[in-house]
Amino acid sequence: MMQNWFLLLITNNIAEANIIQGMLEENNIPAQILNKIDSSYLSFGQIEIYVPLHLKDIAKELLHKALLN
């Protein structure tokens, strides 16, 4: 399914995932959120953020800079 995509980040916070997705897309990097949190038990599961494999290095650098601020 996601063979040409790179798993950039795993989080439990949907707001954080949405902010990171927005930051990536503002920098012309498509980002896909895969929400694996159980809808009945919100403490189970995680949210994964994927970027295209060929943009992974740029995305990692942007994420690192964003997390330092």
Secondary structure, DSSP 8 states (H G I E B T S, - for coil): --TTEEEEEEES-HHHHHHHHHHHHHTT---EEEE---SS-TTS--EEEEEEGGGHHHHHHHHHHHHH-
